[in-house]
Amino acid sequence: MKIDLIAGARPNFVKIAPIIEAIEKASKKGENISYRLVHTGQHYDKKMSGNFFEELNIPAPHINLESGSGTQAEQTAAIMMRYEKVLMECRPGLVLVVGDVTSTMACSITAKKSNNIKVAHVEGGIRSGDLTMPEEINRMVTDAITDYFFTTSQTANENLRKSGVGDERIFFVGNTMIDTLLKNRSRFIKPLIWEELKLENGKYIVITLHRPANVDEEGKLKVLIKEIIKNSHDLPLVFPVHPRTAKIFEHLGIVHPKLHTIEPLGYLEFNYVVEHAKAVITDSGGITEETTVMGIPCMTFRDNTERPETVTIGTNELLGTHPKAIKPAMDKLFSGKWKHGEIPELWDGHTSERIVEQLLRFIVN
């Protein structure tokens, strides 16, 4: 069976890299499985992405749709139109989509409307309940037409069951992002800023912020950063600034000797910095998964999360979106009362192997 693997934004490639490796291993063993890597080609910031293709040993895409940038509707339309032409020229046996970005939804719709090609969704069933998030719309639409679901948690399984999906279509396999993390953990790279900022293990805090609710309003972002500085016990604050945030942050006029705004880091360097931090303050979902596995306290500046297991089992805590939530969280951290957390079930580095094993069963059946 030939499978189209769909990837667009950087997180997709982090999640899909181990699946590629698992398929290639199965193919070398004589299994009837192959893949075509389809890059939907949205513009991304090279500083954010770094050389992650090389870092994660991802092969060059077989196809790049070069959909470009634009509004949500423009990107969705461009991806669908270009992927439809690809499917008309060569139809795969299955389309495998990952995560919750625009390309996930767009390619799922296109596959189902092109002679009802089967769709499998890696990270199916996760929900934040927040319809103001474009990602939540992508998840809901994708799951509404997906044939097979590869899930990261029992919570995701229950979400799917509640929406009417039968157990025969749900496969609890774990988390491919953690496959990538565990495989590359010994390869993390100390960045140049480590020496430049004189960082020490467990004696600095990492900040990442990019969601519109946190960064689009200059006044709110300014108050938030000042609260973090005020309650950080004078530890260095390492802030790799997302391109979205950088445009706004430069107008705030915040200067402090302990606040270090730096350019985005590559995958191996960024995770080195996270692994050795005292804590992370973020509004990213993926980082909450990685900090949970690495045992790093994580404060998520959001009202909700599509990854509740990072809170109920892991090291993550939801703070809400009011800057005043920073002080009690920091007090808890510095008093040594932050929870230790555990690693969620099947987040063991073998998720991609389980996915490919199931794909092979689809072929047999």
N, C-alpha and C positions, 0 to 999 in steps of 0.2 A: 504494500500500500504506500502511495506517495502522499505525504502530508505537507500542506502549506503552513509554515510557522510565521505568524504575523507579529511584527515588532515595529514600533514607531518611536516613542520617547525613550529616553535613557533607562528608566526603570524596567521597561519591557525587556531590554537586552540583558540586564542583570538577572532577570527571572528566567529568560529563555536559554541562556548560555549552557546551563547544566542539562537541559532537555536535548539540545543539539548533541552534546557529548554522549548522552545515553543512547540516542538514536544511532549515532555513528558506531558505538560499541556493538549494539545489537546487529547492525548491518554487517559489520566485519565478521560476526559469528554466523553469518549466513541467513539471518532472519529477513523476511520479505517486508522491509520497511526502509523508506528513504524520505528525505525532506527537501523542501524548497523554501529558503529563507526570503521572506518578502518584507522589505523595509518600506514603510509607507512614506517616508521621506519628509516628515514635517521638519521645519527649520528648528534647530536646537543650538544653544550656545556652546561653542566648542570648549569654552572654559569650564562649563558645567560638566560636559561629557568627557573632557580630557581625551586620552587615547584608550578609552575603555574597551574598544574592539581588541586592541593588542593586550591590554591588561587582563582581560577575561578570556583571551584566546578564542574570540568569536570570528568565524570566517566571514569573508566579504559576502554581502547579500547576493543572492541569485538575481533578485529583481529589486529595483528601487523605483517606487511610484513617483517620487519627487513631487509630492502633493503641495509642498511649500507651506507658508504661513497664511494667516487670515483669521476671520472670525470662526466661531464654533461651526456654524452652518457651512461656511466656505470650505473649511478643512474637511468636514464630513463629506460634502458633495464631491470634492476633488478626489478623495480616497476612493469613494464608491465608484465613480466613473472610471477611474484608472484601473482599479482592481477588477471591475467587470470585464474589461478588455483582456486582462490576463487570464481570467477564468474561461473566456470564450475561446482562447487559443490553446489552453491546456488545463483540463479539469483535474484537480486532485481528488483523492479518495476521501480526504477529511481536511477541514480547516481548523487549526488549533490557534486560539487567541488567548492572550495572557493579560491579566490585570484589568484596568478600568479606564484606559485612555481612549481618546477619540478613535484611534485606529481599531481598537478592540470592537467597539460598537459598529463602526462603518463596515468593516470587513465581514463581520457576522451577518449583518443584514444583506450584504451583497451575495455572500455564499448561499444563504437560504433562498434568496430570490433568483439565483442562477441554477435552475434545475434542482433545487432543494439539496444542495451539498451539505453533508453532515458537519456540524460545528461542535467542537469541544472547548470548554472554557476553563482554563487554569486560573484558580482563585475565584471560582464561581460561588455565589451565595453570600458574599460578604456585603454588609449593609451598614451605613451610618444612620439612616433614617432622616438625613438632611438633604432635602430636595433643592437647596440652594447651591449644592456642590455639583458641578458638571459631571464629576466622576460617578456620583450616585445615579444620575440619569443613565450614564453609559452602562453601569452594572445592571440596572433594572431592565433596560432594553435588551442587552445582550442575553441575560438569563431567560428572558421571556421566549427566546427563539433557539436557545442552545439545546443540543441533543444529549451531550454528556458533560458532567460537571466534575472537575478535579478540585477538591476542597482542601482548605488549610486548617479547618477546625470543626468541632462538633456544633458550634454555634452557627456556622455557615450551613451545615447539613440541615439544621432545624429551620433556618430561614427558607431553604429551598422546599422542605417538606410542607411548610405552612403555605407556600405559594402553589402547592399542588404537584410538585415534582416527585415521582416515585423513586424508591430506594434503588431500583435497578439501574437508574441513570446517575446516581450519586456515588462518587468514589473518593473516599477520604484518604488522601495521600500525604498531606503535609505541605511544606512551604518551600518552593523552589528558590526563593530569595535566600533562604538559610542554607540551601545546598551551595550556592555561590559563596556565601560568607564563610562557611566552614572549610570549603576547599581552599580558599585564598587567605585564610586567617594567618597562616605562617608566612605569607608573602606580603603582608602589609608593609608599607614603606614609610619611614620617618620623613616627613616633609622638611624642606629647608626652613620653614617658619619655626620649627621646633627649637632650633638653636638660636635663631634670630630673636625669638620672644622669650628665650630662656625658660621654656616650659619644663615642668617636672611631673612625673607620674602622679595622678590623682590630685593635682594641685591647680587645676584650671577648669573652666566650664565652657562647653561648646554651645553656641546658639545657632539655630537655623530657622528662619521665618520667611514665608513666601505667600501664604494664603491671603486673598484680598481682604478678608475680614480683619486681618491683623496689620497689614502693611499699606493698604490703600489710603487710609485716613492718617495724614501726617501727625495730627495732634495725638491720636491714640498710640501710634508707634513710638512717638517721642516719650510719652509717659511710660510706656512699657519698658523701653530700654533704660530709662532713668531708674525705674523700680528694680530692674535686674542689677544695675550697677550698685545701687544703694544697699541691696541685701546680699551681695556676693562675698562679703567678708574680705574684700580687697583681693580676691583671687583674679588672675587674668581671665578675661572673657574673649574667647576665640570665635569670631563671627564670620564664617565664609558667606559672603553676601550674594544671595540669589540675584540674577540679573533683574528680575521683576522688582525686588526690594531695593536694589542699588539706585535706581532712578529716583526713588522717593527719599531714601536715606540721606542722599547728598544735600537735600534741602533742610534737613533737621538741625544741622549745626551742632551736633553732639560730639564733643571731644573730651576724652577721659584717658588718663595714662594706662588704665587697666583694660580698656576696651580696644580690641584689635580687630578691625575690619580687614578681611583678606579676600583675595579672589577665590572663587570656587576651586576645590581640590578634586583630583581624580579619585577613582573608587578606592584604590589601595592606600593612598595618602589620607583620604578623609576617614576611612575606617580605622586607620592607625591612631589618628587624633581622638576619635570617639572612644576607642578601646582603652585609652590611657587617661581619659577625663575623669573628674570627680562626678560630673553629671552632665546631662544634655537638656537644653530647653529648646523645644521644637514645635512646629505645627504639621510636621510630615508624618504620614502613616508608616511608610517603610522604615524610617529610622527607629520608630518604636519597636518594630520587630527585631531589628539588629541589636539595639541596646538590651532588649530582653534576653537574647541569647548570650550576649557578652557580659551580662550582669551589671550593667551601668544604670544608675538611677536616671529616670527620664521624666521630664515634666512637659506635658503636652498642652499647649495653649490653644485648646479647642473645647467646644461644648459637647462634642460627640466623637466617636471613633468607629470606624468600620472594622477595627481589630480589637474587640473587647478582651480577647484572651491576653493581650499585653498588659491589661489592667488587672483582670481577675487572677491571672497566673503569673505574669511577668513583673518587670520593674517599673512599669509605666504608671503614671497618674494623670488623670484629666484635671486641669486646673480651671477650665472655663476660659472666658476671653476678657475678663476684667483685670487690668494691671495689678490691682490690689491683691490678687490671688498669689502673686509672686512671694510676698513676705512669709506667709505661713508655710508655704512649700519649702522655701529656703531655710526657715527655722527648723523644720523637720529634718532636712538634709544635714545641716551642720550640727544638729544635736545627736546625730547617729541613729535616728529612729526610722530612716527610710527602709522600706521592706526589701528583703533580699531577692524574692521572686524565684520562680522556677521556669524551666523551659517547657513550652506546650507540647502536647503529645504529637509524635511523628515529625517534630522539627529536628531531625537527626542527620540531615545531610544526604538522605537516600530517597527523597521525594521524586526526583526525576526518573530514577530507576523504576519506581512503582508506577509512574505514569506510562512509561514505555512498555512495561509488562502488561498493563491493561490495554494499551493500543494494540499490542500483538494478539491479545485475546479477541479484540474486535475483528481482526483479520481472519482468525480461525472460525469465528462464529458468523 
